[in-house]
């Protein structure tokens, strides 16, 4: 009984202490404490489930409680509540908690997006969504399109900055070829871009009246765990920081008929196909890729590619996140799959989706020629240009 009582007392102390543990102060937390940072009199908040304070209070609720004049909400891909799968959203609605109208922005740009933003009657757009650090993740392109719209409509644009879960010391992969610009890339960034949303907004420019409410306490070399912030799934297939770490590489698998693990509890960490065999894991391990090992794995996706079909493949196990190179790993996986299964591996998706994920047509041309695509990947570097953090 004494042991149980002591344990209960210790747990209470731990949970009480957690509330006061040091953490990175996000732009949202700073704005909730000082509403004057945003300016404006009719604000529209672009957000989703990641828009929370460290105590998990939704940003919209916290800003309203602080007296910020929110008049509208805007949702990205997956919806403001985060219920929709990839390439989906939730449509327009009324937020039951705040009573504010929710405007769906997914797949809108140009004049169509301008009409939606103008109809909301806002004078300032405020962006508070967590990115995952990969060029082909769409939230920063929602920000880009809304920045363009704000510039055309004469609105202010405010970014409430959040950590890049991959850190900010490494960039990897080639820049986007503008000829292949799309909603998975509108600006010539490398695949792993090494910047925060606020830094990207400053890089984009776009002629908008821009304010970035910066973080306090974030360093470029921080892991996500070191930030002290809760991890909220940015989208339905991004359940953990481990997912985000591998995503800049295994996200390329989306452009093929290999499963990227959607429909499992480990998307982007489980990779395979019904036609894969026992050679896959040894071939990948034989490359000696830095920071990662591959375990043979079987899985049956519940939806998406090969739903209901047993799939053979691998699970990525990252054992050294500092050494791990996700883009190099993704290229290696495609190279091995193309070498082992030349008659089975196919490029899929609208307009050869792999072109847009990679950012040019060089990857498919290289793979189809039987060449080693790792030659297309420049050595990892550091982010260049205007940066907000050390």
N, C-alpha and C positions, 0 to 999 in steps of 0.2 A: 504493500500500500504506500509505503514511504517512497519507493522508487517511482511509482506511478504519479504520486503527487509532485515529486521533484521534476519529473519529465513534463507534466502539464505546466508547471511554473516556468520551466525553461522555454517551452514552446510559446507561452504567452509573451515572455520577454523578447523572444526572437521576432514574433509578429509585430510587437509594439516598436521594436527597434527598426524593423524594415521600413516603417513609415517615415523614419527620420534619416535613413541611410543617404549618403551623398549621391547625387545623380547629376547627369548633364541637364541643364535647364534649357528646354526647347523654346523655340520662338513662340509657340502657343502658350506655354506657361508664362513667359515674360509678358505677352500681350494681356493675358488674364489678370496679371498684377498691375499692368500699366496700360490701360486702354488707349491712351494718347499715342502710343507707338504706331497705331494703324492709321489714325486720322480718318477723314471721311464721316459722312452722316448717315449713309444708307449702304451698309456693307453686305455683300454676298459672299458666303463661305463655301469654298470648293473643298469637299472633304469626303471621308469614308470612315470605316471603323478604326483606322489607324490614327485618326484625329482625336487623340485623347491626351489628357494631362497625366503626369506620373501616377496619380491616384486613380486613374481610369475614368475620371469624369470626362464625358465627351466635350471636345473643344467648343462646340456650339453652346452647350449648356453653361460652360464656364464663362464664355464671353458674354452671354446674356446676363448672367448673374453679376458680372463685373460692370454692367451698364453699357456694353458695346451695342451699337444700334444695328444688329443683324436684321435684315429684311428678307433674305432669300438664302437657299442652300442649292448647291450644284453637285451632281454626282458624276463620277468617271466610269470607265469600264468596270464591270462587276457590280456597279450600283453604289449608292451612298451607304446602304446597309451591308453591302458585300455578299449578297446572296447569289449573284449570277455567275455562271461559268465563263471561261474565256470567250471573247467575242460576243458577250452579252451584257445587258444592263437591266435596270429595273423600271425604266420609264419615269414619267413625271408623277409626282405624288404630293401629299401633304405629310410632313413629319409629325407624327402623333405626339411626340414629346414636347416639341417647341411650338407646334402649330404653324411653322413656316413652310412655304411652298418649296418643293424640291424639283429642280430642273435637270433633266437628263442631258448630258453633253456628249455622250459616247457617239462616235461616228459623225459628229457635227464639226464643220469648219467653215471658214469664209462667211458669206452672207447669211447662211442658215444659222450658224452659231451666233452671229451678230444679232439676229432677230430674237433669239432666245435670251441672250444677255440683256438686250435693250428692254425686252418685255418685263424683266425683273425689276426695273426701275432703280438699279443700284448705281452709286457713284464710285465704288471701290470694290474690287474683287480680292478676296483673301484666300490664299492657297495653303491648305494644311493637310497634306497626304504624305505618308512615308514612301520613299523610293527604295529600291533594292540594289541599285548600283550597276545595273546592266542597261545598255542602250536600248535593247528591244523590249524593255518593260514599259508599258504605255503611259504611266501616270505623268512622267515629265513631258510627254507630248500633248497630253491634256493641258498641262500648264503652258506649253509653248503656244498652242492654238488659242487659249484664252488670253495670253499676253498679246497676241496679234489682234484679237478681237477688242481688247481693252484699248490698244493703241488707236484702232480705227474709230472707236466710239468716244475717245477722250476720257477714259476712266483711269483711275489709279490702280496699281497692282501691287499687292503685298504678299510676300512669301514668308510663312512661318517656318523657319528652318528646322530640320531634323537630321539625325545622324545618317550617314551612309553606312549600312551594316557591313559592307566589305572594307570599311576604312577608307582613308583618302591618300594613301601613299603609293599605290600601284595603279597604272593603267595597262591594259592588255588588249591586243587585237588591233586591226587596221581601222582607220577612220571610214565612216560611211561615204560611199560615192554618191553625190547628190542625184545622179541619174536614177538611183534606186531608193530615193526618199519615199517614205510611207508613214503610216501611223506607228510603226515600230522603229522609226528613226527619221527625223526631219533635219538634222544638223550633223555635220561631220565629226561625230564623237567616236572614239574607240569603243569596243564592246563593253569592256570594264572601264568605266570612265573616271572613277576615283574622285568624284565631286559630290557635294550636297546639292539639293534642289535649289537652294539659294545661290550657290555658286554657278549652277547651270543657268539660272535666270539672268544673272549678271553677264554670263558669257553670251547668251542669246541676244540680249539687248532688245531688239525689235522695236525700238523707238517708243517704248511705253514708259510712263511715269512709275518707276519701280522703287519699292522699299523692301529690303530684306530685314526681317526681325531675326537677328542672328542668335545662335545658341551661346550659352555660357558654359564653359568647362569641357567642351569637346576638343579632342586632339585627333589629328589625322591617323595616328597609329592605334587608335582604340578599337578593340573588338566590341561587338554589340553588348556582350555581357558586362564589359567594363563601364558602359554608360550608366548602369543602374536603372535603365528604363525598362518598362514591361514590353515584351514582344507581342504585338497584336498582328495577326495574319494580314498582310497587305492584300492578299487575294486568296481565293479558296484553295489554290494549289501551291501556296507558299507558307506552309505551316510553321516552319522553324527557321532560325538563322542559318542552320546547316543547309537548308534548301537554298537560301539566298546565296550561300557561298559557292555552290556547284552550278547554279543556274546560268551564269554567263557562258558556260561551256555546254552543258547538257541541254540548255534551251535550244541549241541548234538542231537537236534531234527532232524538234517539232516539224521541221521541213522535210521529214522522211517518213517512211512507213514503219520505222522502229517505234515502239512505245517509249515515251518519256516518263512513264510511270503515273500518268493521270489515271484516276480510278483506283489508286492504292493510297496507303497512308504515308508513303515515301516518294511523292512525285519528284522527278528530276534527280533523285538518287538511285532509283531503280530504272534500268534501261534494258530493253530486250525486244525480241520478236518471236513469233511462233516458229520461224525457220532457223533461229540461232541454235547453236549446238555447243558441245563441251569445249570447243576450241577458243571461245570468245574470251573468257577470263584469263587463261594462261597467256594468250597473245597480248592482252592489255598489260598484264603484270610484267611480261617480258620486255616491255618498253622502258621500264624503270622510271616512270613519270614521277616528278617530284611531289612529295607530300600526300600521295594517295595510293591505296591498294584496292583491288577489285575482288569481290567474292562472288562466286557463281550463285545466282538466285533464280528461283521460279516464282512467278506471281500471276494472278488472274485479274486483270483490270475489271472493275465493276461498271465502267463507262468509258467513252472515248475509244481510242484505237484498240482493236482486238478485245473488245468488251466480252466477258464471259469465256474467253479462250485462254488456256494455260500458255504462258509466255516464259521462255527461257532467256536468261540474260545475266546481268551483273548488278550488284549494288556497289556504289562508290563509298569507300571509307576513307575520309580525309584524316590523316594522323598528324599532319604538320601544316596548319593553315597558313603559316608565313611562307612556307616553301611552295605550297599548292598553287598551280596555275590553271584556273578553270578553263580558259579559252584554249590553251594548248591541250588540255585533257579532252575537251569536246572535239577538237580537230583529230586527235589521235583515235578517239572512239569511232568517228566517221570513217577514217582511213582504214582501220582494222575491219570494220563492218563491210566496207566496199571491197576490200581484198578477200575476205572470207566468203562473202555472199554476193558476188557480182551479179548473179541472175535474179536475186530476190530483193535487194535493197533498191527502193525507188524514191524519187523526189516527189513530194506531194504538197498539197495546199494551193491556194489561189495564186496564179501568176508565179509559180515556183517560189514558194514562201521562203525557201532557204536563201534565195538571192537577197531578200529583204532583211532576213535575220543576220546574214553575214555582212550585208551592206554593199555587195557587188556580185557580179556573176563569176568571179574568179574561183570561188570554192568549188562550185559544181563542175566547171571546166577542168579544174585540176583533178578532181576525183574521177571524172569520166575518162580522163587521159591516163589514169593509173599512177599519177604522180603523188608524191607525199605532200599533203596539204599543210603540214606543219611549217613548210618553207614560206607559206603565206603570212605567217604570224611573226611580226617584228618582236624583238626582245622586249620584255616588259620595261616600262619607264615610269616616270612620275608625272602627275598632272602639271600642266603648264598654263600660263596665263593668269588672270586675276583670281586669287584665292582669298577666302575670308578667314581661314583658320590655319594654324601652324601644325 
